[in-house]
Amino acid sequence: MHKKKTLKEAECCFEDMPILTPKKGGKLKTHHPEKSFKSIGKVGTALLESLMENDTEAFIEILDGYLQINRSKVARKAHIARSTVQQALSKHGNPTLRTLAKIVHESLI
């Protein structure tokens, strides 16, 4: 005997959700992620945590965010081509541990 396929409706929908507004007089702070990347200590801690959790995607994403401004400077200090840094940190890049070590060493010192 074949089971009949049925489509079940979702219990909740984004259209049904209420729109929330801040309280009157409440102040919202704007978040500037670039300020977090100015602190080498915070970046180093985040990189270390991502390595301890074995999360290579997070490691590359944090490093990419930190190097977004000064990629050329770090590439010169690490004695590798800027395009190598760019490719290593891209979504399709598969950097070697040696390349990542050079980039991290020169960017955090």
MOPAC internal coordinates of N, CA, C and O (Angstrom, degrees):
PM7 1SCF
backbone

  N    0.0000 0     0.00 0     0.00 0    0    0    0
  C    1.4245 1     0.00 0     0.00 0    1    0    0
  C    1.5307 1   108.84 1     0.00 0    2    1    0
  O    1.2310 1   120.42 1   -51.77 1    3    2    1
  N    1.3221 1   116.79 1   128.23 1    3    2    1
  C    1.4588 1   121.74 1  -178.84 1    5    3    2
  C    1.5182 1   110.80 1   -84.97 1    6    5    3
  O    1.2310 1   121.71 1   -38.79 1    7    6    5
  N    1.3254 1   114.33 1   141.21 1    7    6    5
  C    1.4666 1   118.66 1   176.47 1    9    7    6
  C    1.5166 1   109.24 1   -83.50 1   10    9    7
  O    1.2310 1   121.13 1   -38.99 1   11   10    9
  N    1.2841 1   115.44 1   141.01 1   11   10    9
  C    1.4458 1   121.18 1   179.81 1   13   11   10
  C    1.5351 1   108.65 1   -83.26 1   14   13   11
  O    1.2310 1   120.47 1   -50.79 1   15   14   13
  N    1.3237 1   116.70 1   129.21 1   15   14   13
  C    1.4553 1   120.73 1   179.36 1   17   15   14
  C    1.5206 1   109.23 1   -80.34 1   18   17   15
  O    1.2310 1   121.51 1   -49.55 1   19   18   17
  N    1.3124 1   114.71 1   130.45 1   19   18   17
  C    1.4625 1   119.56 1   177.82 1   21   19   18
  C    1.5199 1   109.14 1  -128.31 1   22   21   19
  O    1.2310 1   120.82 1   -31.42 1   23   22   21
  N    1.2845 1   116.04 1   148.58 1   23   22   21
  C    1.4530 1   122.44 1   177.70 1   25   23   22
  C    1.5181 1   108.44 1  -100.27 1   26   25   23
  O    1.2310 1   121.29 1   -57.56 1   27   26   25
  N    1.3188 1   115.13 1   122.44 1   27   26   25
  C    1.4596 1   119.12 1   179.38 1   29   27   26
  C    1.5190 1   109.01 1   -95.44 1   30   29   27
  O    1.2310 1   120.90 1   -42.52 1   31   30   29
  N    1.3167 1   115.88 1   137.48 1   31   30   29
  C    1.4569 1   121.60 1   178.07 1   33   31   30
  C    1.5189 1   109.67 1   -70.75 1   34   33   31
  O    1.2310 1   120.73 1   -34.43 1   35   34   33
  N    1.3059 1   116.20 1   145.57 1   35   34   33
  C    1.4565 1   120.24 1   175.98 1   37   35   34
  C    1.5262 1   108.96 1   -69.29 1   38   37   35
  O    1.2310 1   120.67 1   -36.15 1   39   38   37
  N    1.3300 1   116.33 1   143.85 1   39   38   37
  C    1.4548 1   120.44 1  -177.75 1   41   39   38
  C    1.5257 1   112.20 1   -71.89 1   42   41   39
  O    1.2310 1   120.26 1   150.29 1   43   42   41
  N    1.3078 1   117.11 1   -29.71 1   43   42   41
  C    1.4631 1   119.24 1   178.74 1   45   43   42
  C    1.5254 1   108.92 1  -132.85 1   46   45   43
  O    1.2310 1   121.53 1   -19.34 1   47   46   45
  N    1.3003 1   114.68 1   160.66 1   47   46   45
  C    1.4505 1   120.56 1  -177.85 1   49   47   46
  C    1.5218 1   108.24 1  -143.74 1   50   49   47
  O    1.2310 1   120.20 1   -33.65 1   51   50   49
  N    1.3166 1   117.23 1   146.35 1   51   50   49
  C    1.4580 1   120.35 1   179.27 1   53   51   50
  C    1.5256 1   111.78 1   -63.26 1   54   53   51
  O    1.2310 1   120.61 1   151.46 1   55   54   53
  N    1.3144 1   116.45 1   -28.54 1   55   54   53
  C    1.4643 1   119.56 1   179.78 1   57   55   54
  C    1.5248 1   111.39 1   -67.20 1   58   57   55
  O    1.2310 1   120.22 1   152.10 1   59   58   57
  N    1.3303 1   117.19 1   -27.90 1   59   58   57
  C    1.4582 1   121.32 1  -178.95 1   61   59   58
  C    1.5318 1   113.09 1   -84.03 1   62   61   59
  O    1.2310 1   120.18 1   169.14 1   63   62   61
  N    1.3233 1   117.26 1   -10.86 1   63   62   61
  C    1.4587 1   120.04 1  -175.84 1   65   63   62
  C    1.5309 1   110.64 1   -75.55 1   66   65   63
  O    1.2310 1   120.30 1   -39.96 1   67   66   65
  N    1.3270 1   117.04 1   140.04 1   67   66   65
  C    1.4689 1   119.28 1   179.53 1   69   67   66
  C    1.5254 1   110.86 1   -73.41 1   70   69   67
  O    1.2310 1   120.90 1   -27.95 1   71   70   69
  N    1.3132 1   115.88 1   152.05 1   71   70   69
  C    1.4601 1   121.53 1   176.39 1   73   71   70
  C    1.5207 1   107.04 1   -88.37 1   74   73   71
  O    1.2310 1   120.69 1   -55.87 1   75   74   73
  N    1.3249 1   116.28 1   124.13 1   75   74   73
  C    1.4518 1   121.07 1  -178.08 1   77   75   74
  C    1.5230 1   109.89 1   -95.04 1   78   77   75
  O    1.2310 1   121.04 1   -40.47 1   79   78   77
  N    1.2938 1   115.63 1   139.53 1   79   78   77
  C    1.4609 1   121.11 1   175.89 1   81   79   78
  C    1.5227 1   108.00 1  -124.33 1   82   81   79
  O    1.2310 1   120.08 1   -28.54 1   83   82   81
  N    1.3265 1   117.46 1   151.46 1   83   82   81
  C    1.4617 1   119.28 1  -179.53 1   85   83   82
  C    1.5272 1   111.31 1   -68.50 1   86   85   83
  O    1.2310 1   121.23 1   -24.60 1   87   86   85
  N    1.3267 1   115.24 1   155.40 1   87   86   85
  C    1.4610 1   120.40 1   178.48 1   89   87   86
  C    1.5191 1   109.56 1   -64.47 1   90   89   87
  O    1.2310 1   121.10 1   -26.94 1   91   90   89
  N    1.3205 1   115.51 1   153.06 1   91   90   89
  C    1.4577 1   119.74 1   178.21 1   93   91   90
  C    1.5202 1   108.54 1   -65.16 1   94   93   91
  O    1.2310 1   121.36 1   -46.67 1   95   94   93
  N    1.3077 1   114.99 1   133.33 1   95   94   93
  C    1.4520 1   120.41 1  -179.66 1   97   95   94
  C    1.5179 1   113.09 1    83.53 1   98   97   95
  O    1.2310 1   119.92 1   171.75 1   99   98   97
  N    1.3147 1   117.75 1    -8.25 1   99   98   97
  C    1.4633 1   121.08 1   179.04 1  101   99   98
  C    1.5193 1   109.91 1   -76.65 1  102  101   99
  O    1.2310 1   121.14 1   -39.22 1  103  102  101
  N    1.2996 1   115.43 1   140.78 1  103  102  101
  C    1.4667 1   119.45 1  -178.57 1  105  103  102
  C    1.5245 1   109.38 1  -106.74 1  106  105  103
  O    1.2310 1   121.22 1   -46.32 1  107  106  105
  N    1.2934 1   115.28 1   133.68 1  107  106  105
  C    1.4570 1   121.62 1   176.29 1  109  107  106
  C    1.5253 1   108.46 1  -103.40 1  110  109  107
  O    1.2310 1   121.05 1   -44.84 1  111  110  109
  N    1.2965 1   115.59 1   135.16 1  111  110  109
  C    1.4582 1   120.10 1   178.54 1  113  111  110
  C    1.5196 1   108.35 1   -94.05 1  114  113  111
  O    1.2310 1   120.91 1   -40.63 1  115  114  113
  N    1.3152 1   115.86 1   139.37 1  115  114  113
  C    1.4587 1   119.55 1   174.75 1  117  115  114
  C    1.5200 1   108.32 1   -85.86 1  118  117  115
  O    1.2310 1   121.67 1   -39.57 1  119  118  117
  N    1.2957 1   114.41 1   140.43 1  119  118  117
  C    1.4606 1   120.49 1  -178.56 1  121  119  118
  C    1.5206 1   109.20 1   -97.28 1  122  121  119
  O    1.2310 1   121.04 1   -52.48 1  123  122  121
  N    1.3090 1   115.62 1   127.52 1  123  122  121
  C    1.4619 1   121.77 1   177.57 1  125  123  122
  C    1.5283 1   108.55 1  -117.88 1  126  125  123
  O    1.2310 1   119.89 1   -83.02 1  127  126  125
  N    1.3386 1   117.82 1    96.98 1  127  126  125
  C    1.4601 1   119.93 1  -176.01 1  129  127  126
  C    1.5237 1   113.04 1   -63.21 1  130  129  127
  O    1.2310 1   120.28 1   153.97 1  131  130  129
  N    1.3359 1   117.06 1   -26.03 1  131  130  129
  C    1.4641 1   118.60 1  -179.12 1  133  131  130
  C    1.5232 1   111.76 1   -64.15 1  134  133  131
  O    1.2310 1   119.85 1   155.73 1  135  134  133
  N    1.3466 1   117.89 1   -24.27 1  135  134  133
  C    1.4678 1   120.29 1   176.95 1  137  135  134
  C    1.5175 1   110.94 1   -68.03 1  138  137  135
  O    1.2310 1   120.33 1   144.90 1  139  138  137
  N    1.3229 1   116.98 1   -35.10 1  139  138  137
  C    1.4635 1   120.37 1   177.69 1  141  139  138
  C    1.5183 1   111.06 1   -67.09 1  142  141  139
  O    1.2310 1   120.43 1   146.76 1  143  142  141
  N    1.3250 1   116.79 1   -33.24 1  143  142  141
  C    1.4564 1   120.33 1  -178.65 1  145  143  142
  C    1.5200 1   112.54 1   -77.97 1  146  145  143
  O    1.2310 1   119.66 1   169.81 1  147  146  145
  N    1.3319 1   118.26 1   -10.19 1  147  146  145
  C    1.4573 1   120.33 1   176.55 1  149  147  146
  C    1.5198 1   111.44 1   -76.94 1  150  149  147
  O    1.2310 1   120.27 1   156.55 1  151  150  149
  N    1.3143 1   117.10 1   -23.45 1  151  150  149
  C    1.4525 1   121.92 1   179.78 1  153  151  150
  C    1.5293 1   109.48 1   -87.91 1  154  153  151
  O    1.2310 1   120.83 1   -71.39 1  155  154  153
  N    1.3182 1   116.02 1   108.61 1  155  154  153
  C    1.4631 1   120.34 1  -178.55 1  157  155  154
  C    1.5255 1   110.44 1   -64.13 1  158  157  155
  O    1.2310 1   120.39 1   146.63 1  159  158  157
  N    1.3309 1   116.87 1   -33.37 1  159  158  157
  C    1.4618 1   120.63 1   179.07 1  161  159  158
  C    1.5152 1   112.17 1   -62.44 1  162  161  159
  O    1.2310 1   120.49 1   136.06 1  163  162  161
  N    1.3405 1   116.68 1   -43.94 1  163  162  161
  C    1.4645 1   120.37 1   179.15 1  165  163  162
  C    1.5253 1   111.31 1   -65.34 1  166  165  163
  O    1.2310 1   121.03 1   139.27 1  167  166  165
  N    1.3217 1   115.63 1   -40.73 1  167  166  165
  C    1.4682 1   119.90 1   179.90 1  169  167  166
  C    1.5271 1   109.80 1   -65.64 1  170  169  167
  O    1.2310 1   120.58 1   135.84 1  171  170  169
  N    1.3260 1   116.49 1   -44.16 1  171  170  169
  C    1.4602 1   120.73 1   179.25 1  173  171  170
  C    1.5211 1   111.73 1   -61.34 1  174  173  171
  O    1.2310 1   120.58 1   137.89 1  175  174  173
  N    1.3354 1   116.49 1   -42.11 1  175  174  173
  C    1.4643 1   120.88 1   178.59 1  177  175  174
  C    1.5264 1   110.64 1   -63.72 1  178  177  175
  O    1.2310 1   120.49 1   136.50 1  179  178  177
  N    1.3263 1   116.67 1   -43.50 1  179  178  177
  C    1.4701 1   120.49 1   179.89 1  181  179  178
  C    1.5277 1   110.88 1   -64.54 1  182  181  179
  O    1.2310 1   120.29 1   140.06 1  183  182  181
  N    1.3362 1   117.05 1   -39.94 1  183  182  181
  C    1.4638 1   120.12 1   178.25 1  185  183  182
  C    1.5268 1   110.69 1   -65.16 1  186  185  183
  O    1.2310 1   120.45 1   137.79 1  187  186  185
  N    1.3296 1   116.74 1   -42.21 1  187  186  185
  C    1.4555 1   120.60 1   179.30 1  189  187  186
  C    1.5307 1   111.34 1   -63.43 1  190  189  187
  O    1.2310 1   120.41 1   137.30 1  191  190  189
  N    1.3279 1   116.81 1   -42.70 1  191  190  189
  C    1.4654 1   120.56 1   178.89 1  193  191  190
  C    1.5239 1   111.46 1   -63.12 1  194  193  191
  O    1.2310 1   120.66 1   139.64 1  195  194  193
  N    1.3342 1   116.35 1   -40.36 1  195  194  193
  C    1.4649 1   118.80 1   179.77 1  197  195  194
  C    1.5250 1   110.97 1   -66.67 1  198  197  195
  O    1.2310 1   120.15 1   146.22 1  199  198  197
  N    1.3366 1   117.32 1   -33.78 1  199  198  197
  C    1.4633 1   119.81 1   176.59 1  201  199  198
  C    1.5228 1   111.14 1   -70.49 1  202  201  199
  O    1.2310 1   120.27 1   139.97 1  203  202  201
  N    1.3400 1   117.10 1   -40.03 1  203  202  201
  C    1.4630 1   120.18 1   179.69 1  205  203  202
  C    1.5242 1   111.37 1   -65.26 1  206  205  203
  O    1.2310 1   120.36 1   148.96 1  207  206  205
  N    1.3357 1   116.92 1   -31.04 1  207  206  205
  C    1.4642 1   121.18 1   178.30 1  209  207  206
  C    1.5260 1   112.19 1   -88.45 1  210  209  207
  O    1.2310 1   120.65 1  -178.75 1  211  210  209
  N    1.3430 1   116.36 1     1.25 1  211  210  209
  C    1.4583 1   122.69 1   179.67 1  213  211  210
  C    1.5305 1   111.56 1    59.36 1  214  213  211
  O    1.2310 1   120.87 1  -140.32 1  215  214  213
  N    1.3264 1   115.95 1    39.68 1  215  214  213
  C    1.4608 1   122.25 1  -178.86 1  217  215  214
  C    1.5276 1   109.05 1  -107.64 1  218  217  215
  O    1.2310 1   120.84 1   -93.21 1  219  218  217
  N    1.3341 1   115.99 1    86.79 1  219  218  217
  C    1.4579 1   120.24 1  -176.22 1  221  219  218
  C    1.5227 1   112.31 1   -68.10 1  222  221  219
  O    1.2310 1   120.06 1   147.00 1  223  222  221
  N    1.3314 1   117.48 1   -33.00 1  223  222  221
  C    1.4674 1   120.02 1   179.22 1  225  223  222
  C    1.5261 1   110.88 1   -63.85 1  226  225  223
  O    1.2310 1   120.41 1   138.13 1  227  226  225
  N    1.3302 1   116.82 1   -41.87 1  227  226  225
  C    1.4591 1   120.50 1   178.28 1  229  227  226
  C    1.5253 1   110.35 1   -65.94 1  230  229  227
  O    1.2310 1   120.29 1   140.11 1  231  230  229
  N    1.3269 1   117.05 1   -39.89 1  231  230  229
  C    1.4610 1   121.51 1   178.99 1  233  231  230
  C    1.5184 1   110.52 1   -58.20 1  234  233  231
  O    1.2310 1   120.94 1   130.31 1  235  234  233
  N    1.3200 1   115.81 1   -49.69 1  235  234  233
  C    1.4668 1   120.11 1  -178.58 1  237  235  234
  C    1.5275 1   110.57 1   -66.72 1  238  237  235
  O    1.2310 1   119.76 1   142.21 1  239  238  237
  N    1.3228 1   118.06 1   -37.79 1  239  238  237
  C    1.4640 1   121.11 1   179.48 1  241  239  238
  C    1.5341 1   111.19 1   -65.57 1  242  241  239
  O    1.2310 1   119.96 1   137.93 1  243  242  241
  N    1.3207 1   117.68 1   -42.07 1  243  242  241
  C    1.4643 1   121.33 1   178.30 1  245  243  242
  C    1.5147 1   109.98 1   -65.43 1  246  245  243
  O    1.2310 1   120.48 1   133.88 1  247  246  245
  N    1.3168 1   116.68 1   -46.12 1  247  246  245
  C    1.4610 1   120.88 1  -179.96 1  249  247  246
  C    1.5221 1   111.10 1   -63.15 1  250  249  247
  O    1.2310 1   120.46 1   139.61 1  251  250  249
  N    1.3180 1   116.72 1   -40.39 1  251  250  249
  C    1.4617 1   121.14 1   178.51 1  253  251  250
  C    1.5238 1   110.95 1   -63.61 1  254  253  251
  O    1.2310 1   120.24 1   136.98 1  255  254  253
  N    1.3178 1   117.14 1   -43.02 1  255  254  253
  C    1.4621 1   120.37 1   178.08 1  257  255  254
  C    1.5097 1   111.99 1   -62.93 1  258  257  255
  O    1.2310 1   120.46 1   140.65 1  259  258  257
  N    1.3122 1   116.73 1   -39.35 1  259  258  257
  C    1.4658 1   121.22 1   179.69 1  261  259  258
  C    1.5225 1   111.48 1   -68.11 1  262  261  259
  O    1.2310 1   120.80 1   141.63 1  263  262  261
  N    1.3278 1   116.08 1   -38.37 1  263  262  261
  C    1.4618 1   120.49 1  -175.37 1  265  263  262
  C    1.5222 1   113.83 1   -89.53 1  266  265  263
  O    1.2310 1   120.21 1  -177.84 1  267  266  265
  N    1.3135 1   117.21 1     2.16 1  267  266  265
  C    1.4599 1   119.85 1  -176.35 1  269  267  266
  C    1.5361 1   111.47 1   -58.13 1  270  269  267
  O    1.2310 1   120.68 1   144.87 1  271  270  269
  N    1.3104 1   116.31 1   -35.13 1  271  270  269
  C    1.4606 1   120.45 1  -176.32 1  273  271  270
  C    1.5190 1   111.72 1   -83.32 1  274  273  271
  O    1.2310 1   119.42 1   134.81 1  275  274  273
  N    1.3020 1   118.71 1   -45.19 1  275  274  273
  C    1.4586 1   120.76 1  -171.75 1  277  275  274
  C    1.5262 1   113.63 1  -120.98 1  278  277  275
  O    1.2310 1   120.29 1  -128.95 1  279  278  277
  N    1.3063 1   117.05 1    51.05 1  279  278  277
  C    1.4640 1   122.46 1   178.27 1  281  279  278
  C    1.5265 1   112.17 1   -63.62 1  282  281  279
  O    1.2310 1   120.67 1   135.88 1  283  282  281
  N    1.3131 1   116.33 1   -44.12 1  283  282  281
  C    1.4722 1   120.48 1  -177.78 1  285  283  282
  C    1.5131 1   111.07 1   -64.10 1  286  285  283
  O    1.2310 1   120.59 1   138.26 1  287  286  285
  N    1.3101 1   116.47 1   -41.74 1  287  286  285
  C    1.4607 1   121.69 1  -179.15 1  289  287  286
  C    1.5254 1   110.74 1   -61.98 1  290  289  287
  O    1.2310 1   120.53 1   134.11 1  291  290  289
  N    1.3202 1   116.60 1   -45.89 1  291  290  289
  C    1.4586 1   121.26 1   179.76 1  293  291  290
  C    1.5267 1   110.63 1   -66.75 1  294  293  291
  O    1.2310 1   120.19 1   139.71 1  295  294  293
  N    1.3226 1   117.24 1   -40.29 1  295  294  293
  C    1.4711 1   120.81 1   179.52 1  297  295  294
  C    1.5226 1   110.24 1   -61.50 1  298  297  295
  O    1.2310 1   120.17 1   138.61 1  299  298  297
  N    1.3259 1   117.27 1   -41.39 1  299  298  297
  C    1.4683 1   120.39 1   178.07 1  301  299  298
  C    1.5263 1   110.77 1   -63.67 1  302  301  299
  O    1.2310 1   120.44 1   134.70 1  303  302  301
  N    1.3439 1   116.77 1   -45.30 1  303  302  301
  C    1.4605 1   120.69 1  -178.58 1  305  303  302
  C    1.5298 1   111.69 1   -65.54 1  306  305  303
  O    1.2310 1   120.13 1   146.34 1  307  306  305
  N    1.3283 1   117.36 1   -33.66 1  307  306  305
  C    1.4620 1   121.79 1  -178.79 1  309  307  306
  C    1.5304 1   112.46 1   -85.33 1  310  309  307
  O    1.2310 1   120.66 1   174.56 1  311  310  309
  N    1.3407 1   116.34 1    -5.44 1  311  310  309
  C    1.4722 1   122.50 1  -179.04 1  313  311  310
  C    1.5227 1   112.12 1    59.48 1  314  313  311
  O    1.2310 1   121.23 1  -137.52 1  315  314  313
  N    1.3373 1   115.25 1    42.48 1  315  314  313
  C    1.4588 1   120.63 1   173.09 1  317  315  314
  C    1.5239 1   107.93 1  -131.69 1  318  317  315
  O    1.2310 1   120.63 1   -21.55 1  319  318  317
  N    1.3122 1   116.41 1   158.45 1  319  318  317
  C    1.4605 1   120.96 1  -177.63 1  321  319  318
  C    1.5274 1   110.75 1   -69.00 1  322  321  319
  O    1.2310 1   121.02 1   -33.99 1  323  322  321
  N    1.3416 1   115.65 1   146.01 1  323  322  321
  C    1.4643 1   120.62 1   178.55 1  325  323  322
  C    1.5202 1   110.46 1   -60.12 1  326  325  323
  O    1.2310 1   120.79 1   143.15 1  327  326  325
  N    1.3224 1   116.09 1   -36.85 1  327  326  325
  C    1.4713 1   119.74 1   179.68 1  329  327  326
  C    1.5304 1   111.04 1   -64.85 1  330  329  327
  O    1.2310 1   120.45 1   148.49 1  331  330  329
  N    1.3340 1   116.75 1   -31.51 1  331  330  329
  C    1.4694 1   120.10 1   177.31 1  333  331  330
  C    1.5199 1   110.13 1   -66.83 1  334  333  331
  O    1.2310 1   120.61 1   138.47 1  335  334  333
  N    1.3307 1   116.44 1   -41.53 1  335  334  333
  C    1.4655 1   120.93 1   177.00 1  337  335  334
  C    1.5245 1   109.40 1   -63.09 1  338  337  335
  O    1.2310 1   120.79 1   134.80 1  339  338  337
  N    1.3279 1   116.09 1   -45.20 1  339  338  337
  C    1.4570 1   121.39 1  -179.66 1  341  339  338
  C    1.5238 1   110.94 1   -60.62 1  342  341  339
  O    1.2310 1   120.71 1   133.76 1  343  342  341
  N    1.3148 1   116.25 1   -46.24 1  343  342  341
  C    1.4661 1   120.51 1  -178.41 1  345  343  342
  C    1.5268 1   111.34 1   -69.14 1  346  345  343
  O    1.2310 1   120.32 1   142.12 1  347  346  345
  N    1.3227 1   116.99 1   -37.88 1  347  346  345
  C    1.4682 1   120.45 1  -178.78 1  349  347  346
  C    1.5185 1   111.34 1   -63.16 1  350  349  347
  O    1.2310 1   120.36 1   146.14 1  351  350  349
  N    1.3263 1   116.91 1   -33.86 1  351  350  349
  C    1.4505 1   120.74 1  -176.29 1  353  351  350
  C    1.5257 1   113.62 1   -97.21 1  354  353  351
  O    1.2310 1   120.35 1  -176.66 1  355  354  353
  N    1.3259 1   116.93 1     3.34 1  355  354  353
  C    1.4625 1   119.57 1   179.00 1  357  355  354
  C    1.5241 1   110.17 1   -77.25 1  358  357  355
  O    1.2310 1   120.53 1   -12.93 1  359  358  357
  N    1.3171 1   116.58 1   167.07 1  359  358  357
  C    1.4686 1   122.05 1  -179.32 1  361  359  358
  C    1.5311 1   111.96 1   -61.59 1  362  361  359
  O    1.2310 1   120.82 1   146.46 1  363  362  361
  N    1.3366 1   116.04 1   -33.54 1  363  362  361
  C    1.4557 1   120.41 1  -176.28 1  365  363  362
  C    1.5206 1   111.81 1   -98.09 1  366  365  363
  O    1.2310 1   120.26 1  -179.33 1  367  366  365
  N    1.3170 1   117.11 1     0.67 1  367  366  365
  C    1.4580 1   120.65 1  -179.52 1  369  367  366
  C    1.5152 1   111.40 1   -72.64 1  370  369  367
  O    1.2310 1   121.06 1   -29.38 1  371  370  369
  N    1.3027 1   115.57 1   150.62 1  371  370  369
  C    1.4467 1   121.85 1   176.55 1  373  371  370
  C    1.5264 1   107.08 1  -133.44 1  374  373  371
  O    1.2310 1   120.67 1  -104.56 1  375  374  373
  N    1.3432 1   116.32 1    75.44 1  375  374  373
  C    1.4601 1   119.28 1  -173.10 1  377  375  374
  C    1.5253 1   112.15 1   -71.48 1  378  377  375
  O    1.2310 1   121.51 1   -29.07 1  379  378  377
  N    1.3152 1   114.72 1   150.93 1  379  378  377
  C    1.4614 1   119.02 1   174.66 1  381  379  378
  C    1.5198 1   108.40 1   -79.00 1  382  381  379
  O    1.2310 1   121.05 1   -17.91 1  383  382  381
  N    1.3042 1   115.59 1   162.09 1  383  382  381
  C    1.4538 1   120.45 1   178.64 1  385  383  382
  C    1.5234 1   110.46 1   -63.87 1  386  385  383
  O    1.2310 1   120.46 1   145.55 1  387  386  385
  N    1.3155 1   116.73 1   -34.45 1  387  386  385
  C    1.4720 1   121.31 1   179.37 1  389  387  386
  C    1.5303 1   110.63 1   -64.22 1  390  389  387
  O    1.2310 1   120.07 1   136.40 1  391  390  389
  N    1.3260 1   117.46 1   -43.60 1  391  390  389
  C    1.4664 1   121.22 1   178.94 1  393  391  390
  C    1.5166 1   110.65 1   -63.76 1  394  393  391
  O    1.2310 1   120.29 1   133.48 1  395  394  393
  N    1.3395 1   117.06 1   -46.52 1  395  394  393
  C    1.4656 1   120.00 1   178.65 1  397  395  394
  C    1.5218 1   111.42 1   -61.99 1  398  397  395
  O    1.2310 1   120.50 1   140.11 1  399  398  397
  N    1.3332 1   116.65 1   -39.89 1  399  398  397
  C    1.4654 1   120.15 1   179.69 1  401  399  398
  C    1.5229 1   110.90 1   -62.63 1  402  401  399
  O    1.2310 1   120.12 1   138.26 1  403  402  401
  N    1.3314 1   117.37 1   -41.74 1  403  402  401
  C    1.4669 1   120.61 1   178.04 1  405  403  402
  C    1.5247 1   110.95 1   -62.66 1  406  405  403
  O    1.2310 1   120.87 1   135.01 1  407  406  405
  N    1.3257 1   115.94 1   -44.99 1  407  406  405
  C    1.4595 1   120.60 1  -178.45 1  409  407  406
  C    1.5337 1   110.49 1   -63.62 1  410  409  407
  O    1.2310 1   120.55 1   133.12 1  411  410  409
  N    1.3163 1   116.56 1   -46.88 1  411  410  409
  C    1.4584 1   120.38 1  -178.54 1  413  411  410
  C    1.5169 1   110.62 1   -65.86 1  414  413  411
  O    1.2310 1   120.26 1   135.69 1  415  414  413
  N    1.3164 1   117.11 1   -44.31 1  415  414  413
  C    1.4579 1   121.09 1  -178.24 1  417  415  414
  C    1.5236 1   111.19 1   -60.05 1  418  417  415
  O    1.2310 1   120.30 1   134.48 1  419  418  417
  N    1.3126 1   117.03 1   -45.52 1  419  418  417
  C    1.4643 1   120.21 1  -177.49 1  421  419  418
  C    1.5120 1   113.30 1   -77.01 1  422  421  419
  O    1.2310 1   120.00 1   154.30 1  423  422  421
  N    1.3298 1   117.61 1   -25.70 1  423  422  421
  C    1.4606 1   118.59 1  -178.39 1  425  423  422
  C    1.5180 1   112.15 1   -83.95 1  426  425  423
  O    1.2310 1   119.61 1   153.50 1  427  426  425
  N    1.3205 1   118.36 1   -26.50 1  427  426  425
  C    1.4591 1   120.28 1  -177.12 1  429  427  426
  C    1.5220 1   113.43 1  -100.57 1  430  429  427
  O    1.2310 1   119.71 1  -178.55 1  431  430  429
  N    1.2982 1   118.16 1     1.45 1  431  430  429
  C    1.4707 1   120.26 1   178.64 1  433  431  430
  C    1.5036 1   110.76 1  -103.36 1  434  433  431
  O    1.2310 1   120.10 1   180.00 1  435  434  433

